[in-house]
Amino acid sequence: MSANSPILAVSSWSVHRALGIKYPNAPGNDIAAPAEAVWGPGELTLLELPAAVAKMGIDRLHICHFHLASRDPAYLGEVRAALDDARVGLETLLIDDGDITHPVERQRDIDWIGRWVGAAAALGAKRARVIAGKQKPTAETLDLAVAGLGELGRRGKAEGVRIITENWLDLLAGPREVNAVLDRLDGAVGLLVDFGNWKGERKYADLAAVFGRAEDTHAKAHFPRVGEMDADDFGRCLAIADAAGYDGPYTLVYEGPDADEWQAIALERDFLLARRAAIGTATTSR
């Protein structure tokens, strides 16, 4: 890999149709239950996903917790073996539920997230991404988020897993909230920046206001129509990352209308690689 080659990863969410199923494990339903065919019959299993990603020339993966059948150690060992066999590293486990700012159930949810942090460690994940909170941002809910993330950050550190959060959902509705929470955590918790979570006129300015903190991304392009990527939006997001000096993984995320998820991921990959190659050429020709 050259110095100009970006680090690429793929999220299991990008191929949720190909996987088809999800498991209903959640804070209020913390059991190993049968899979639900939410997105159709599927065409591959999670154990086959690392090899499929490797065929795209990508050697890192994000896995959503609901794509894992359970936290059973033997099963997690099978998933880790599949990753190892494909020579694909688990960059981040995405813990996609729980509300550490909930007025009643926050400790239940912190404990549930903590158990999934333990699963991240068993899988060999570098990081676990947790939700900062689902409540509207107020002084009280921001305090709860700081306390909850701090607790999970300590749990992750003890397990050898870096805890990160994301510019996502109601609590972290903009850069002011993101920076307020992370400033108080003093580096104990990191940030994943998703290109597509914030909308509207301030999107690019808001991303620029937090990207200097990013250590992982969801490089999510917008697909207004099947087979058509919004290259201007994707390029502007990548330029913001470059301006911030970002050097972490670009985790390709696709959630558009095209059932051919692999083709859409390839469009994102090829755009990113071509853009980075062009930047490298321009730099060396100066």
C-alpha positions in Angstrom: 0.0 0.0 0.0 1.4 3.4 -1.0 1.6 6.4 1.3 -1.3 7.9 -0.7 -3.6 4.8 -0.4 -6.4 5.3 2.1 -7.3 2.7 4.7 -10.5 1.1 3.6 -13.1 -0.8 5.5 -16.7 -2.0 4.9 -19.6 -2.0 7.3 -21.9 -5.0 7.6 -24.8 -2.6 7.3 -23.7 -1.8 3.7 -24.7 -5.4 2.8 -27.7 -5.9 5.0 -29.7 -7.1 2.1 -27.0 -9.6 1.2 -27.0 -10.8 4.8 -30.8 -10.6 4.9 -31.2 -11.4 8.6 -30.8 -9.6 11.9 -30.9 -10.9 15.5 -33.3 -9.2 17.9 -30.9 -8.8 20.8 -31.5 -5.5 22.6 -31.3 -4.0 26.1 -34.8 -5.1 26.9 -34.4 -8.4 25.1 -30.9 -9.6 25.9 -31.3 -13.2 24.8 -29.9 -15.3 21.9 -33.1 -15.5 19.8 -33.6 -16.9 16.3 -32.7 -14.6 13.4 -35.4 -12.5 11.7 -35.4 -12.3 7.9 -35.9 -8.5 7.9 -34.2 -7.8 4.6 -35.0 -10.9 2.6 -33.6 -14.4 2.3 -29.9 -13.2 2.1 -27.2 -14.6 -0.1 -24.3 -15.0 2.4 -23.7 -15.5 6.1 -21.7 -13.4 8.4 -19.1 -16.1 8.5 -18.7 -15.7 4.8 -18.6 -11.9 4.9 -14.9 -11.4 5.6 -13.8 -13.4 2.6 -16.3 -11.5 0.4 -14.8 -8.2 1.6 -11.3 -9.4 1.0 -12.2 -10.1 -2.6 -12.8 -6.4 -3.0 -9.3 -5.7 -1.9 -10.4 -4.4 1.5 -9.0 -5.9 4.7 -11.0 -4.2 7.4 -14.6 -4.6 8.6 -17.2 -3.0 10.8 -19.9 -5.4 12.2 -23.2 -4.3 13.6 -24.1 -6.1 16.8 -27.4 -7.3 15.4 -25.6 -9.3 12.7 -24.1 -11.5 15.3 -26.1 -14.5 16.4 -25.1 -14.2 20.1 -22.3 -13.4 22.5 -21.6 -17.1 23.1 -17.8 -17.5 23.3 -17.7 -20.5 20.9 -19.7 -18.6 18.3 -17.6 -15.4 18.7 -14.5 -17.7 18.2 -16.0 -18.9 14.9 -16.4 -15.3 13.7 -12.9 -14.4 14.8 -11.5 -17.4 13.0 -13.4 -16.4 9.8 -11.9 -12.9 10.1 -8.4 -14.4 10.6 -8.8 -16.8 7.7 -9.7 -14.0 5.4 -6.9 -11.7 6.8 -9.6 -9.1 7.6 -9.3 -7.1 10.8 -12.3 -6.1 12.8 -11.9 -2.4 13.0 -15.1 -1.6 15.0 -18.0 -3.4 16.5 -21.1 -1.2 16.1 -23.3 -1.5 19.1 -26.4 -0.1 17.6 -28.8 0.1 20.5 -29.0 1.3 24.1 -29.7 4.8 25.5 -27.3 5.8 28.2 -29.3 9.0 28.7 -32.7 7.3 29.3 -34.4 8.7 32.3 -35.3 5.2 33.7 -33.4 2.5 31.9 -30.0 4.0 31.5 -28.1 1.7 33.8 -29.8 -1.4 32.2 -28.6 -0.1 28.8 -25.1 0.7 30.1 -24.8 -2.8 31.4 -26.0 -4.3 28.1 -23.6 -2.2 26.1 -20.8 -3.2 28.4 -21.5 -6.9 27.7 -21.2 -6.2 24.0 -17.9 -4.4 24.7 -16.8 -7.7 26.1 -17.9 -9.4 22.9 -15.9 -6.8 20.9 -12.8 -7.8 22.9 -13.4 -11.5 22.2 -13.7 -10.7 18.5 -10.4 -8.8 18.5 -12.0 -5.5 17.6 -9.9 -2.4 17.9 -12.9 -0.3 18.8 -16.6 -0.4 19.9 -18.9 2.4 18.7 -21.6 3.2 21.2 -24.5 5.6 21.0 -24.0 8.8 23.2 -27.7 9.0 23.8 -31.1 9.1 22.2 -32.6 12.0 24.3 -32.7 15.6 23.2 -29.6 17.5 24.4 -30.1 19.4 27.7 -27.7 20.1 30.5 -29.0 17.0 32.3 -28.8 14.6 29.3 -25.4 15.8 28.3 -24.2 15.1 31.9 -25.7 11.6 31.7 -23.9 11.0 28.4 -20.6 12.1 29.8 -21.0 9.9 32.8 -22.2 6.9 30.8 -19.5 7.2 28.1 -16.9 7.6 30.8 -18.0 4.4 32.4 -18.0 2.5 29.1 -14.6 4.0 28.2 -13.1 2.6 31.4 -14.7 -0.8 30.7 -13.4 -0.8 27.2 -9.9 0.2 28.3 -9.9 -2.7 30.8 -10.9 -5.0 27.9 -8.4 -3.6 25.4 -11.1 -2.0 23.2 -11.2 1.7 22.4 -14.7 3.2 22.9 -15.9 5.7 20.4 -19.2 7.4 19.7 -20.7 8.9 16.6 -22.4 12.1 15.4 -25.7 10.4 15.4 -29.2 10.6 16.9 -30.8 13.3 18.9 -28.2 13.9 21.7 -25.3 14.7 19.3 -27.4 16.7 17.0 -24.6 19.1 16.0 -20.9 20.0 16.6 -21.6 22.0 19.7 -23.0 18.9 21.5 -20.3 16.6 20.1 -17.5 18.9 21.2 -19.1 19.6 24.6 -19.3 15.9 25.4 -15.9 14.9 24.1 -14.1 17.9 25.7 -15.3 16.7 29.1 -14.2 13.2 28.5 -10.6 14.4 27.8 -9.7 11.7 25.3 -11.2 8.7 27.1 -13.7 8.2 24.3 -13.1 8.8 20.6 -15.2 9.8 17.6 -16.5 8.2 14.5 -17.7 10.8 11.9 -20.5 9.7 9.6 -20.7 11.7 6.4 -24.4 11.3 6.0 -25.9 11.7 9.5 -26.1 15.5 9.5 -28.2 17.2 6.8 -29.1 20.7 5.6 -27.3 23.9 4.8 -24.8 23.5 7.7 -23.8 20.0 6.9 -20.3 20.7 5.6 -19.5 23.4 8.2 -20.7 21.1 11.0 -18.6 18.2 9.8 -15.5 20.4 9.5 -16.1 21.5 13.1 -15.7 17.9 14.5 -13.5 16.1 11.9 -10.3 17.0 13.7 -11.4 14.6 16.4 -12.2 11.7 14.1 -10.4 8.3 14.4 -12.9 6.3 12.3 -15.5 7.2 9.7 -18.6 6.0 8.0 -17.8 7.2 4.5 -21.4 7.2 3.3 -22.2 8.5 -0.2 -25.6 9.6 -1.2 -27.3 7.6 -4.0 -30.2 9.7 -5.3 -31.0 7.0 -7.9 -30.0 3.4 -8.5 -26.4 3.2 -9.8 -25.9 7.0 -9.4 -23.7 8.3 -6.7 -23.7 12.0 -5.6 -20.0 12.5 -6.3 -20.1 16.2 -5.4 -21.3 15.5 -1.9 -19.0 12.6 -1.3 -16.0 14.6 -2.7 -16.8 17.5 -0.4 -16.9 15.2 2.7 -13.6 13.7 1.7 -12.1 17.1 1.2 -13.2 18.0 4.8 -11.5 14.9 6.1 -8.3 15.8 4.2 -8.3 19.4 5.5 -8.6 18.0 9.0 -5.5 15.8 8.5 -7.6 12.6 8.9 -5.6 9.5 8.5 -7.9 6.8 9.8 -10.1 4.2 8.0 -12.7 5.2 5.5 -15.4 2.7 6.3 -17.6 2.4 3.2 -21.3 2.6 4.0 -24.1 2.1 1.5 -27.8 2.3 2.3 -29.3 3.5 -1.0 -32.0 2.2 -3.3 -29.9 -0.2 -5.3 -30.3 -3.9 -4.4 -26.8 -4.5 -5.8 -25.0 -3.4 -2.7 -21.6 -4.7 -3.8 -21.7 -2.6 -6.9 -22.5 0.5 -4.9 -19.7 -0.2 -2.5 -17.4 -0.6 -5.5 -18.4 2.9 -6.7 -17.5 4.4 -3.4 -14.2 2.5 -3.2 -13.2 3.4 -6.8 -14.1 7.1 -6.3 -12.1 7.3 -3.1 -9.1 5.5 -4.6 -9.1 7.6 -7.8 -9.4 10.8 -5.8 -6.5 9.9 -3.5 -4.4 8.9 -6.5 -5.1 12.2 -8.2 -4.1 14.1 -5.0 -0.9 12.1 -4.8 -0.1 12.9 -8.5 -0.7 16.6 -8.0 1.5 16.6 -4.9 4.5 14.8 -6.5 4.3 17.1 -9.6 4.8 20.3 -7.7 
